[in-house]
Amino acid sequence: MAEESADKTIETVHMPASTPWPIVLAFGSTLLFAGMVTSSAVSVLGGLLMFAGVVGWFREVLPHEAHEAMQVEVLVQETSTVRREVAHAHITMEMKRAFLPLEIHPISAGIKGGLAGSVAMAILAMSYGIFSQNGIWYPINLLAAGFLPSSMTETTAQLSAFHPTVLLIAAAIHLITSLLVGLLYGAMLPMLPRQPVLLGGFIAPLMWSGLLYEVLGIVNPVLNQRINWVWFVISQMGFGIVAGIVVSRTQKVRTSQPMPFALRLGMESPGIMEEKEKFEEDETP
């Protein structure tokens, strides 16, 4: 139990002296700008107050800042204790909180899932071109239509023709988008580990399609005018199902869990180096 005693002493400290000049300067600035919409006389008065405030303020800080002495009471406390030893706060190795999920899919799983899903979606998209009798190049040209001049997207025949440059553009767009979505699947599927196909094959594609439905007119107007939304959603679901299956079958890795700060610093505090302390006790004769 601690016993405390306190003695009061009087000391003098020097504090900056109070001054009214900052308020005068602020009021003068207000009147100066207020006169721009009222009367020039108000601006003149504001200018005079500003000048007086600046001069008065500088006179109180130059060449030496004005101070005033203030008396304060200093409370001096003396603490004593009847304890014979210091009580140590033991830090245990038990983790109080954990980062969730405990296991996640590696980045390579998202890349593999994105590549596999891109193949499935490309097959479904080209199947739409065949069934719609527009040709397999029609959906490819539609995907890259936002980067093409209007002269190449005016008729269905132009969009159904083969263009090597357009194929490269569409392939780059499709590959980059598929890899990004695949990485997203790798991070998202552990949230619903028992139903990866439901989350990746249905919930995520429907949400993604709804978002594109709102912004596609800005991103790719030609695709927005000619798109078949039924086939588009089917293609997205095909991507999600294949990517979800590939990602979910990969081996997970454990997430890095937090450790006590003292343990990360390597401090040999009581309770941290438990194994070392036990070893030293066993070696003591």
Backbone hydrogen bonds in HBPLUS format (Angstrom, degrees):
<---DONOR---> <-ACCEPTOR-->    atom                        ^
c    i                          cat <-CA-CA->   ^        H-A-AA   ^      H-
h    n   atom  resd res      DA  || num        DHA   H-A  angle D-A-AA Bond
n    s   type  num  typ     dist DA aas  dist angle  dist       angle   num
A0003-GLU N   A0080-SER O   3.11 MM  77  5.51 152.4  2.19 136.5 145.0     1
A0080-SER N   A0003-GLU O   3.20 MM  77  5.51 154.3  2.27 153.4 160.6     2
A0005-SER N   A0078-GLU O   3.24 MM  73  5.46 154.8  2.30 143.7 151.2     3
A0078-GLU N   A0005-SER O   2.95 MM  73  5.46 163.3  1.97 163.6 168.5     4
A0007-ASP N   A0076-VAL O   2.93 MM  69  5.24 152.9  2.01 145.1 152.8     5
A0076-VAL N   A0007-ASP O   2.89 MM  69  5.24 172.3  1.90 166.3 163.6     6
A0009-THR N   A0074-VAL O   3.07 MM  65  5.27 155.8  2.13 142.4 150.0     7
A0074-VAL N   A0009-THR O   2.80 MM  65  5.27 165.5  1.82 162.0 163.7     8
A0011-GLU N   A0072-VAL O   2.94 MM  61  5.45 170.0  1.95 162.8 166.1     9
A0072-VAL N   A0011-GLU O   2.79 MM  61  5.45 165.5  1.81 160.9 165.8    10
A0013-VAL N   A0070-MET O   2.84 MM  57  5.40 164.2  1.86 161.3 162.4    11
A0070-MET N   A0013-VAL O   2.83 MM  57  5.40 162.0  1.86 162.4 168.7    12
A0015-MET N   A0068-GLU O   3.03 MM  53  5.55 172.6  2.04 155.3 154.0    13
A0068-GLU N   A0015-MET O   2.89 MM  53  5.55 154.6  1.96 158.0 166.6    14
A0017-ALA N   A0066-ALA O   3.05 MM  49  5.55 176.1  2.05 127.7 127.3    15
A0023-ILE N   A0020-PRO O   3.14 MM   3  5.66 126.2  2.45 111.8 124.2    16
A0024-VAL N   A0020-PRO O   3.21 MM   4  6.54 155.0  2.27 148.3 155.8    17
A0025-LEU N   A0021-TRP O   2.89 MM   4  6.10 161.3  1.93 154.8 159.3    18
A0026-ALA N   A0022-PRO O   2.96 MM   4  6.16 158.3  2.01 144.2 149.8    19
A0027-PHE N   A0023-ILE O   2.87 MM   4  6.06 160.8  1.91 150.3 155.7    20
A0028-GLY N   A0024-VAL O   2.89 MM   4  6.06 154.6  1.95 147.4 154.7    21
A0029-SER N   A0025-LEU O   2.98 MM   4  6.24 152.7  2.05 145.6 152.6    22
A0030-THR N   A0026-ALA O   3.03 MM   4  6.30 153.9  2.10 145.9 152.8    23
A0031-LEU N   A0027-PHE O   3.03 MM   4  6.33 160.1  2.07 149.1 153.7    24
A0032-LEU N   A0028-GLY O   2.90 MM   4  6.09 152.4  1.98 146.4 154.5    25
A0033-PHE N   A0029-SER O   3.19 MM   4  6.45 163.0  2.22 150.9 152.7    26
A0034-ALA N   A0030-THR O   2.89 MM   4  5.99 147.6  2.00 144.5 155.0    27
A0035-GLY N   A0031-LEU O   2.96 MM   4  6.02 143.7  2.10 144.1 151.0    28
A0036-MET N   A0033-PHE O   3.21 MM   3  5.43 150.9  2.30 101.7 110.0    29
A0037-VAL N   A0034-ALA O   3.19 MM   3  5.81 155.5  2.25 114.4 120.4    30
A0042-VAL N   A0039-SER O   3.22 MM   3  5.53 133.5  2.45 102.3 112.9    31
A0044-VAL N   A0040-SER O   2.95 MM   4  6.28 153.9  2.02 150.2 157.3    32
A0045-LEU N   A0041-ALA O   3.02 MM   4  6.24 163.2  2.05 147.0 150.9    33
A0046-GLY N   A0042-VAL O   2.92 MM   4  6.12 155.8  1.98 143.6 150.9    34
A0047-GLY N   A0043-SER O   2.83 MM   4  6.07 151.9  1.91 147.7 155.0    35
A0048-LEU N   A0044-VAL O   3.04 MM   4  6.34 156.6  2.10 150.9 156.4    36
A0049-LEU N   A0045-LEU O   3.00 MM   4  6.29 162.1  2.04 150.6 155.5    37
A0050-MET N   A0046-GLY O   2.89 MM   4  6.09 154.4  1.95 146.8 154.3    38
A0051-PHE N   A0047-GLY O   2.96 MM   4  6.19 161.8  1.99 148.9 153.3    39
A0052-ALA N   A0048-LEU O   2.91 MM   4  6.17 163.1  1.94 152.3 156.9    40
A0053-GLY N   A0049-LEU O   2.83 MM   4  5.98 156.6  1.88 147.6 154.5    41
A0054-VAL N   A0050-MET O   2.91 MM   4  6.14 158.8  1.95 153.6 158.4    42
A0055-VAL N   A0051-PHE O   3.02 MM   4  6.20 171.3  2.03 153.6 155.8    43
A0056-GLY N   A0052-ALA O   2.90 MM   4  5.95 167.6  1.91 150.1 154.4    44
A0057-TRP N   A0053-GLY O   2.93 MM   4  5.91 157.1  1.99 142.3 149.0    45
A0058-PHE N   A0054-VAL O   2.99 MM   4  6.12 165.5  2.01 151.3 155.0    46
A0059-ARG N   A0055-VAL O   3.03 MM   4  6.18 150.6  2.12 148.1 156.0    47
A0060-GLU N   A0057-TRP O   3.16 MM   3  5.38 139.9  2.33 100.7 111.7    48
A0061-VAL N   A0058-PHE O   3.23 MM   3  5.24 149.9  2.32  99.6 108.3    49
A0062-LEU N   A0058-PHE O   2.89 MM   4  5.72 141.5  2.04 154.2 160.8    50
A0066-ALA N   A0060-GLU O   2.94 MM   6  5.64 147.7  2.05 178.0 170.4    51
A0255-THR N   A0102-LEU O   2.79 MM 153  5.47 164.7  1.82 143.9 145.5    52
A0104-ILE N   A0253-VAL O   2.80 MM 149  5.49 162.0  1.83 161.3 160.3    53
A0253-VAL N   A0104-ILE O   2.75 MM 149  5.49 165.4  1.77 165.5 165.9    54
A0109-ALA N   A0106-PRO O   3.07 MM   3  5.44 137.1  2.26 104.4 115.6    55
A0110-GLY N   A0107-ILE O   3.07 MM   3  5.34 118.8  2.46 103.0 116.9    56
A0111-ILE N   A0107-ILE O   3.12 MM   4  6.51 154.0  2.19 151.7 159.4    57
A0112-LYS N   A0108-SER O   2.94 MM   4  6.14 164.2  1.97 149.0 153.0    58
A0113-GLY N   A0109-ALA O   2.87 MM   4  6.02 162.1  1.90 148.5 154.2    59
A0114-GLY N   A0110-GLY O   2.87 MM   4  5.96 154.1  1.94 141.3 148.5    60
A0115-LEU N   A0111-ILE O   3.00 MM   4  6.22 159.8  2.04 149.9 154.7    61
A0116-ALA N   A0112-LYS O   2.96 MM   4  6.16 166.9  1.98 153.4 157.1    62
A0117-GLY N   A0113-GLY O   2.86 MM   4  5.93 160.8  1.89 147.3 153.4    63
A0118-SER N   A0114-GLY O   2.90 MM   4  5.99 144.8  2.03 139.3 148.8    64
A0119-VAL N   A0115-LEU O   3.23 MM   4  6.53 150.1  2.32 145.0 151.1    65
A0120-ALA N   A0116-ALA O   3.19 MM   4  6.54 161.6  2.23 148.5 153.2    66
A0121-MET N   A0117-GLY O   2.89 MM   4  6.11 162.5  1.92 152.3 156.9    67
A0122-ALA N   A0118-SER O   2.94 MM   4  6.03 152.9  2.02 141.6 149.1    68
A0123-ILE N   A0119-VAL O   3.02 MM   4  6.25 156.3  2.08 148.8 154.6    69
A0124-LEU N   A0120-ALA O   3.11 MM   4  6.38 161.2  2.14 148.4 153.1    70
A0125-ALA N   A0121-MET O   2.88 MM   4  6.05 155.3  1.94 146.9 154.2    71
A0126-MET N   A0122-ALA O   2.95 MM   4  6.11 164.7  1.97 149.8 153.5    72
A0127-SER N   A0123-ILE O   2.92 MM   4  6.06 143.7  2.05 140.6 151.4    73
A0128-TYR N   A0124-LEU O   3.05 MM   4  6.35 145.2  2.17 141.1 149.4    74
A0129-GLY N   A0125-ALA O   3.19 MM   4  6.63 147.9  2.29 140.8 149.2    75
A0130-ILE N   A0126-MET O   3.05 MM   4  6.40 146.4  2.17 143.7 152.2    76
A0131-PHE N   A0127-SER O   2.92 MM   4  6.19 170.7  1.93 157.5 159.2    77
A0132-SER N   A0128-TYR O   2.86 MM   4  5.89 149.8  1.95 147.5 155.6    78
A0134-ASN N   A0129-GLY O   3.05 MM   5  5.25 140.9  2.21 154.5 162.4    79
A0135-GLY N   A0129-GLY O   2.98 MM   6  4.78 133.3  2.20 133.0 123.7    80
A0133-GLN N   A0130-ILE O   3.09 MM   3  5.09 155.2  2.15 102.6 110.1    81
A0138-TYR N   A0135-GLY O   3.27 MM   3  5.63 157.0  2.33 107.0 113.7    82
A0141-ASN N   A0137-TRP O   2.89 MM   4  6.04 161.8  1.93 154.4 158.4    83
A0142-LEU N   A0138-TYR O   3.00 MM   4  6.20 151.5  2.08 148.9 157.4    84
A0143-LEU N   A0139-PRO O   3.07 MM   4  6.22 148.1  2.18 138.3 145.5    85
A0144-ALA N   A0140-ILE O   3.35 MM   4  6.69 148.6  2.46 142.5 149.6    86
A0145-ALA N   A0142-LEU O   3.20 MM   3  4.88 161.6  2.23  98.3 103.4    87
A0147-PHE N   A0144-ALA O   3.02 MM   3  5.69 160.1  2.06 120.8 126.7    88
A0148-LEU N   A0145-ALA O   3.16 MM   3  5.11 166.4  2.18 106.6 110.5    89
A0152-MET N   A0149-PRO O   3.08 MM   3  5.79 160.0  2.12 119.9 125.4    90
A0153-THR N   A0150-SER O   3.20 MM   3  5.27 160.7  2.24 105.3 111.2    91
A0159-LEU N   A0155-THR O   3.31 MM   4  6.64 153.5  2.39 140.9 147.8    92
A0160-SER N   A0156-THR O   2.91 MM   4  6.07 125.8  2.21 140.3 155.0    93
A0160-SER N   A0157-ALA O   3.26 MM   3  5.04 136.1  2.46  90.3 102.3    94
A0161-ALA N   A0158-GLN O   3.41 MM   3  5.37 154.4  2.48  96.8 104.0    95
A0167-LEU N   A0163-HIS O   2.97 MM   4  6.22 153.1  2.04 155.1 163.2    96
A0168-LEU N   A0164-PRO O   3.12 MM   4  6.46 154.6  2.19 148.3 153.7    97
A0169-ILE N   A0165-THR O   3.07 MM   4  6.39 159.0  2.12 149.6 155.2    98
A0170-ALA N   A0166-VAL O   2.88 MM   4  6.07 169.7  1.89 155.4 158.2    99
A0171-ALA N   A0167-LEU O   2.87 MM   4  5.97 155.8  1.93 145.6 152.9   100
A0172-ALA N   A0168-LEU O   3.01 MM   4  6.18 157.3  2.06 145.1 150.8   101
A0173-ILE N   A0169-ILE O   2.99 MM   4  6.28 163.0  2.02 152.7 157.2   102
A0174-HIS N   A0170-ALA O   2.86 MM   4  5.99 166.7  1.88 151.3 155.5   103
A0175-LEU N   A0171-ALA O   2.87 MM   4  5.94 161.1  1.90 148.2 153.5   104
A0176-ILE N   A0172-ALA O   3.01 MM   4  6.06 171.3  2.02 150.6 153.4   105
A0177-THR N   A0173-ILE O   3.04 MM   4  6.04 166.2  2.06 148.9 153.4   106
A0178-SER N   A0174-HIS O   2.97 MM   4  5.98 155.4  2.03 140.9 148.3   107
A0179-LEU N   A0175-LEU O   2.99 MM   4  6.16 159.2  2.03 150.5 155.5   108
A0180-LEU N   A0176-ILE O   3.04 MM   4  6.26 161.9  2.07 151.4 156.2   109
A0181-VAL N   A0177-THR O   2.96 MM   4  6.16 165.4  1.98 151.8 155.9   110
A0182-GLY N   A0178-SER O   2.81 MM   4  5.90 149.5  1.91 142.7 152.2   111
A0183-LEU N   A0179-LEU O   2.96 MM   4  6.21 155.2  2.03 148.0 153.2   112
A0184-LEU N   A0180-LEU O   3.02 MM   4  6.30 150.4  2.11 142.2 150.9   113
A0185-TYR N   A0181-VAL O   2.86 MM   4  6.17 147.8  1.96 145.9 154.8   114
A0186-GLY N   A0182-GLY O   3.01 MM   4  6.32 152.2  2.09 145.7 152.9   115
A0187-ALA N   A0183-LEU O   3.22 MM   4  6.55 143.5  2.36 142.2 150.5   116
A0188-MET N   A0184-LEU O   2.88 MM   4  5.97 136.4  2.08 142.6 155.8   117
A0188-MET N   A0185-TYR O   3.13 MM   3  4.89 124.1  2.46  90.1 105.0   118
A0189-LEU N   A0185-TYR O   2.92 MM   4  5.67 171.8  1.92 154.5 154.3   119
A0191-MET N   A0188-MET O   2.97 MM   3  5.74 159.3  2.02 123.9 130.6   120
A0192-LEU N   A0189-LEU O   3.04 MM   3  5.66 153.5  2.11 120.3 126.6   121
A0195-GLN N   A0192-LEU O   3.20 MM   3  5.74 147.0  2.32 114.2 122.9   122
A0199-LEU N   A0195-GLN O   3.19 MM   4  6.46 164.2  2.21 154.0 157.2   123
A0200-GLY N   A0196-PRO O   2.80 MM   4  5.79 165.5  1.82 149.3 154.1   124
A0201-GLY N   A0197-VAL O   2.62 MM   4  5.00 144.8  1.74 129.7 140.7   125
A0202-PHE N   A0198-LEU O   3.25 MM   4  5.42 142.9  2.40 121.6 127.9   126
A0203-ILE N   A0198-LEU O   3.07 MM   5  6.41 173.1  2.07 162.9 164.8   127
A0204-ALA N   A0199-LEU O   2.94 MM   5  5.93 167.8  1.95 160.7 163.7   128
A0206-LEU N   A0202-PHE O   3.09 MM   4  6.07 159.2  2.14 145.6 151.3   129
A0207-MET N   A0203-ILE O   3.08 MM   4  6.31 159.6  2.12 152.5 158.2   130
A0208-TRP N   A0204-ALA O   2.87 MM   4  6.03 162.3  1.90 155.9 161.2   131
A0209-SER N   A0205-PRO O   2.80 MM   4  5.91 157.8  1.85 147.0 153.3   132
A0210-GLY N   A0206-LEU O   2.98 MM   4  6.12 154.8  2.05 142.8 149.5   133
A0211-LEU N   A0207-MET O   3.07 MM   4  6.34 150.3  2.16 144.3 151.8   134
A0212-LEU N   A0208-TRP O   3.00 MM   4  6.28 162.7  2.03 150.6 155.1   135
A0213-TYR N   A0209-SER O   2.88 MM   4  6.04 146.1  2.00 144.9 154.5   136
A0214-GLU N   A0211-LEU O   3.16 MM   3  5.49 138.0  2.34 103.7 114.1   137
A0215-VAL N   A0211-LEU O   3.30 MM   4  6.63 147.5  2.42 145.5 154.4   138
A0216-LEU N   A0212-LEU O   2.78 MM   4  5.23 140.6  1.93 153.5 154.2   139
A0218-ILE N   A0215-VAL O   3.04 MM   3  5.54 147.9  2.15 112.2 121.2   140
A0219-VAL N   A0215-VAL O   3.10 MM   4  6.37 162.1  2.14 153.2 158.8   141
A0220-ASN N   A0216-LEU O   2.84 MM   4  5.51 162.0  1.87 145.6 151.5   142
A0224-ASN N   A0220-ASN O   3.01 MM   4  6.22 151.4  2.09 151.5 160.6   143
A0225-GLN N   A0221-PRO O   3.05 MM   4  6.30 140.0  2.21 143.0 152.1   144
A0225-GLN N   A0222-VAL O   3.18 MM   3  5.25 128.2  2.46  96.2 109.0   145
A0226-ARG N   A0222-VAL O   3.18 MM   4  6.42 148.2  2.29 148.0 156.1   146
A0227-ILE N   A0223-LEU O   2.90 MM   4  5.41 127.0  2.19 147.1 153.8   147
A0232-PHE N   A0228-ASN O   2.94 MM   4  6.16 152.9  2.01 150.8 159.5   148
A0233-VAL N   A0229-TRP O   2.96 MM   4  6.04 164.3  1.98 146.2 148.5   149
A0234-ILE N   A0230-VAL O   3.02 MM   4  6.26 156.8  2.08 144.9 152.0   150
A0235-SER N   A0231-TRP O   2.86 MM   4  6.04 155.1  1.92 146.7 153.0   151
A0236-GLN N   A0232-PHE O   2.95 MM   4  6.25 155.3  2.01 147.5 154.4   152
A0237-MET N   A0233-VAL O   2.87 MM   4  6.11 156.5  1.93 149.2 155.6   153
A0238-GLY N   A0234-ILE O   2.88 MM   4  6.13 154.4  1.95 146.2 153.5   154
A0239-PHE N   A0235-SER O   2.98 MM   4  6.26 157.4  2.03 147.2 152.9   155
A0240-GLY N   A0236-GLN O   2.90 MM   4  6.16 162.0  1.93 148.2 153.3   156
A0241-ILE N   A0237-MET O   2.82 MM   4  6.00 162.2  1.85 156.9 160.4   157
A0242-VAL N   A0238-GLY O   3.16 MM   4  6.23 174.3  2.17 150.0 151.7   158
A0243-ALA N   A0239-PHE O   2.86 MM   4  5.91 167.9  1.88 155.6 159.6   159
A0244-GLY N   A0240-GLY O   2.81 MM   4  5.68 152.5  1.88 138.3 147.0   160
A0245-ILE N   A0241-ILE O   2.97 MM   4  6.14 156.0  2.02 147.7 153.6   161
A0246-VAL N   A0242-VAL O   3.01 MM   4  6.24 167.4  2.03 154.5 157.8   162
A0247-VAL N   A0243-ALA O   2.92 MM   4  6.02 167.2  1.93 151.1 155.2   163
A0248-SER N   A0244-GLY O   2.93 MM   4  5.88 161.9  1.96 143.3 149.2   164
A0249-ARG N   A0245-ILE O   3.18 MM   4  6.23 136.5  2.38 141.8 150.8   165
A0250-THR N   A0247-VAL O   3.21 MM   3  5.56 160.9  2.25 110.4 116.2   166
A0263-LEU N   A0260-PRO O   3.06 MM   3  5.23 121.4  2.41 100.2 114.8   167
A0264-ARG N   A0260-PRO O   3.06 MM   4  6.44 152.5  2.13 153.0 160.9   168
A0265-LEU N   A0261-PHE O   3.09 MM   4  6.39 138.8  2.26 143.0 154.2   169
A0267-MET N   A0262-ALA O   3.09 MM   5  5.51 163.5  2.12 162.5 159.0   170
A0266-GLY N   A0263-LEU O   3.09 MM   3  5.01 146.3  2.21  96.4 106.7   171
A0272-ILE N   A0269-SER O   3.05 MM   3  5.61 168.9  2.06 139.5 141.3   172
A0277-GLU N   A0273-MET O   3.05 MM   4  6.22 163.1  2.08 152.2 156.7   173
A0278-LYS N   A0274-GLU O   3.01 MM   4  6.21 159.2  2.05 150.5 156.2   174
A0279-PHE N   A0275-GLU O   2.98 MM   4  6.16 151.5  2.06 144.0 151.8   175
A0280-GLU N   A0276-LYS O   2.98 MM   4  6.23 158.9  2.02 151.5 156.5   176
A0281-GLU N   A0277-GLU O   3.05 MM   4  6.26 152.7  2.13 145.5 152.6   177
A0282-ASP N   A0278-LYS O   3.08 MM   4  6.31 149.9  2.17 143.0 150.5   178
A0283-GLU N   A0279-PHE O   3.09 MM   4  6.33 143.6  2.23 144.6 154.3   179
A0284-THR N   A0280-GLU O   3.18 MM   4  6.30 126.6  2.48 138.1 150.2   180
